Every structure is written in structure tokens, then in C-alpha cells.
Amino acid sequence: MTSPPVIPKLAWVTLITKASYLPGAVLLAYSLQKHNSIYPLIILTTPSFPASFLSQLQEECSLSNAIHLPIDPLTPPPHNLPPSLIAARFADTWTKLRVFELYKYGGERLVFLDADMLVRRNMDELFDLSRSLPRDAIAANHACVCNLDKDSWAPASWTRENCAYTGLRPGDAPTPVPAPGQAGKDTHTVLNGGLFLFTPFAEQWDAMLRFLEDDKRVQEYMFPDQDLLADFFRGRWMSVGWRYNALKTMRYWHPSFGMMGKCEIYIILWINRGVRELVLTV
């Protein structure tokens, strides 16, 4: 019987399901290496990633501190699927949840990064932070809910006044995440799934699969992975601050943060508007 692949106990993790995400993953791996991270990047792929690009992926892994690991896709069962999503591309984000079963491969403390991220500074300190997290908790970023673009799909509560980043200045601690039953805005419990720190273990993975199977809230999700993470870990997640997941819109939605093109930020997240673009000076 063949043993499963073994990954390091501490690692970054990303997922690519299409060839179009390969350049992003390559850049992510390069930028982690450029800024001297001591931790490898695990690049997960599903069968939808073209076999014709696997050799290129393997070559890139050999040039950077990256490891390729094939996985199976994941979706809720048909009876619990949402009728629609914000965009068709988000259907693949259910599979991001498979990172919580990486305990099967030896993973102990991991940090997920979306493949369309660019690292600007060494941020290995996130693994130190993960040591202080309870085993059944995660750390992530608040979602920016300003919705100054007036997207029609956004809930009415998504306004600048209700955003967890509004009023923060450089150097401020992140807005606390309200615990169930405590005072606080419900929009401050909404997280961004582009980066999160977590500890995978069997009981948690089993509970997450049951959640996908049985919890009716799943049918209402617009952003599959991050909506589920916010509900599943409600009262059990903390914010690591905007600098670890800086959306390009923050430059003008939250100008009080200062010039993000300088050295203050750790990660820039590209946002898909058709053709991917990098709008901040790097």
C-alpha cells in the first residue's frame, strides 16, 4: 500500500484549478522566496488543472521552495448547493476547504494564501501567531464591506459605516470580531478567505463535512469558502489586520491607511475584473 505524500508540518498553501491561475501561483512562490520565507508553499491542484501544464508546474516548484500536491475537488451535496453564486469562478472555491484535511499528509500549522496574491514583505511571523491560536480556531482578515462600487449582490448592510476597517489608522489594532451574544456589528463577523491561519485535524474536518451536508445556510452562500468559514468558525476566529491581505480597492476606499504602495503592507490581493491587473506599485 502506497503511503500518502508527506508535507512539512508548517507551510503556506495555495490552490489552482485552472491554467490561468498558474502564473499567479508561480509569482506567489517567487515572492515568498524573494522575501526569504523559511516555509515552503504547497501548491494544490485538482483534475481540472490541465495535465499539459503539470511539467511546467513541476519545473517552477523545483526553482522555488514549492511542493505540488494533487487533490480531489469538493462541493456540497446536490441537495445543499446554493442555486447561484456571485460568479461562476467561485464554484471552485469550495475546494479550498480541503486544506482542512491536510493533517492526513502531515500538515500541522498552515497558512492558506490565494494564488492571486503578491507578497511584499517577509511574514513568517504568522506562524508564530498560529502557535497562540486555539486548535479549533482560525485567524483571517475582516472582509471590506464598504461596497462603494454599489454591487447589486451586496447586502444592504454592506456600507462604509459598517466596515470593520472604517476609522482605523496605520498602526491601530484590528477591529475585534464580535463573539456570539456580544455587542458588535454583524458585518464585523464577515471574513475574507484569501488568507487564513489554521490547524487541520480529523475531528474538525469531519465536522466541516457534516456542515456542508446538513447546514441549510450553505444554500445561501454567495462566496462559498469564506461564507462557510465565517459561519463554521463563528466566535472562533480573530483578525490579523489588513496589511496581510490588502485589496487594491483599499487604496481609495480606506485612504487613512496611507500609501499602500510603500513598505507597510505584506500582501497585495488582485481582484478579478476581467483581465487581472496589478494597480499598486511593486
N, C-alpha and C positions, 0 to 999 in steps of 0.2 A: 504494500500500500504506500502510495506516494505521500510524503508529508507536505502540508501546505507551505507556501513561501513564508519566510520569516522576515519581518521588517523590524527596524530599530524600535526600541521602547519609546523613544522621544523622536518625533518627526513632524514636519509640515506635511500636509496632504492636500491634493487638488484632484479635480475630476475633469476629464474631457470625453465627450461623447461624439464629437464630430471633428472632421479635419480642420474646420475653420477655427477651432479652439487651440490647435497645436501651436501656432505662433505665440499665442498668449502664454501657454504653459512653458514654452521654451524661454520666453522673456522673464517669466516669473522665476524659473530655476536659475537663470543667469543673474537676475538682480539679487536673489538670495545669496548666491555665491559671491557676487561682486562686493556685497556688504558683509562678507566674512561670517555668515551664519555657520555654526558648527553642526547644525542639524540637517539631515537630508530631506529632500522633497519626494514624497511618494506620489507618483502620477497614476491615478486610477483611470482605466478605460473600460468601456462597455463594448459588446459586439457591434454596435452601430459605428464605432470608430473604424474607418476603412483599413483593411489589412494591408493595403498598398502603402500606407504611411507608417506602419509599425517599424520598419527598418530605420526610417528617419528618426522616429521617436527614440528607438534604442540607441542610435548614434548620439543624439542630443543628451541622453541620460549618461552616456559614457564621458561626455565632455563637461558635465556638471555633476553636482552631488545629488543625483536624482535616481530613483528606482521605479521601474514600471511594474504595475500590478493589475492584471485584468480582473474585472468583477462582473457580476450579472446586473442587469437593470432592476429597478424596483418601482412599483406603482401600488397604490391601494387596490384592493379587490374591486371588480366592476360595480358591486352594489354600493360602494362607498366613494366612488370617484366624483369630483366636482364636475358639474355639467360643462363648465368652461373655465379658462384661465385668462389672465391678463394678455398673454401672448403665447403662441404655440410653443415657442422655445422653452418656456418654463416647465413643460411636461418632463423634461429630463432632470429637473432639479429634485424630484422625489428620490432619485438615485443617490444624491448627496448624503442621504440618511444612512446609506450603507457604511459610512465611515464609523458608525457606532458598533459595527461588528468586527472591526479590525483587531479586537482583542484575540480573535481566532488566529491572527498572524503574528502576534507578539506585541502589538501596539499597547502602550500603557498611558502615556500622556501625549496628546496630539493637538495640533492646531490646524484647522481647515482654512484654506485660502482659495477664493475663487480664481479661476485660471485667467481672468481678465484684470489681474492686479499687477501693479508695478511697485516693487519695494524700493524705498528711498533711503532707508537707514537700517542698521542692524537692530533687530527687535527680538533677539534671543531671550530678553528678559521676560517675554511672555511665558516661557517655560518655567521660570522661577515663580511667576504669578500662579501658574497652574498648580503648583505644589500646595498652595494655600486654599485652593478650591475644594469644597466637599466633593466626594466621589460622584455624587448624583447631581451635580450642578454643572453649569457651563458659564463661560464668560464670552460676551459678544459686544456689539455696539447697538445703541438705540437706532432705530430707523428714523431718518429725517422725514417728518410728516408735513412739512410746510406746504407742499403741493402748489407752489407759485405758478406752475405751468397749467394749473386748473385741469388736470386729467380727470376725465369724466368717471373713471372707475373708482376714484379715491373716495373713501367715506367722508361724510360731511365734517367729521371731527378732525380731519387732516388739515390743519391750519397752522400758520406761523405761531399763533398764541399757544397752541397745544403741543408744539415740538419740544422735545427734551433738550435740544441744543440752543433754543432761543434764550438769550440773556447770558449765555456763557461767554467768558473771556479767555484768552490764552492763559494757560496755567491753572484754570479752575478745575476742580474735581468733577467727574461726570455726574450728571443728574442721577440720584438714586432711583432704582427700579422699585416701584411700589409693590409691597407684598400683598397677597390676597387679604381683604378685610381692612387694610390700612388706607389712610388718606393718600391721595395722589391721582394724577390723571391717568386714565386708562391708556391713552396714547403713549405713555411713558413705559408701558409694558411691551410695546411693539419693538422687535429687534430686527437687525439687518443680518441676514445669513451669509454674508460674504466672507466673514471671518468669525471663527468661534473656537474657544479652547474647551477641551472635553477629555474625559476619561472613559474609554469604552470598556464595558463589562457585560457578561452574559445576561444577568437579570434585567438590566436596563434595556438591552436590545430586544429581549422577549417582550417587555412592557411596551416598547415602541411599536413592535409588530402588531400587538393586540390593539393599540391605539389606532393604527392605520386600518385595522379590520373592523373595529366596532364603534369608534367615536364619531358621532354624526357631524361634529364640527368640521371634519375633514372635507365634507361635501361643499363647504362654503369657502374653502381656501382659494385665494387669488394668487398668492406666492407660496407654492407648496411647501418647500423646505422651511422657510423662515416662519410661516404661519404655524406650522406644526411645532417647530422648536419653541416658539413663544408660548403656545398652549401647554405643550408637554412639560416644559421646564418653568411654568408659571410659579413665581415665588422662589425659584431656584436658579436664577441667572443674574449676573452682575455686569455692569458696563465697564469696558476697558478704555473708553474715551475715543473721540472722533479721529484722533491722529492715526489710529491703527486701521482706519477704513474710511478714507477721505473721498467722498463722492465729488466729482467735478462740479456739481451744482452748488456745493457748499461755498465755493469761492464768491458767489453773488447772493446766495440765499442766507448765508451767515457771514457777512463781511467782517464782523467783530473778531473772527478767528485770525484775521491778519492775512498776509500773503502766503498762501499755501504753496506757492512755487518755490519758496525758500527752503530752509532746512528743518522746519518744525514737524513735518509730517513723516510718517513711517511708510504709509501705503497710499497710492492713488488707485481708485477704482474707476475703470472706464464704464460708461453707461451706454448700452446699445441704442443708437438712434439710426439704424440702417447700417451705414458704414462706421466701423469703430474708429474713434478718433482720440488722440491724446491732446488735451487742450491746456494742460499746465506745463510750464517749462520744466524740463527734466535735464 
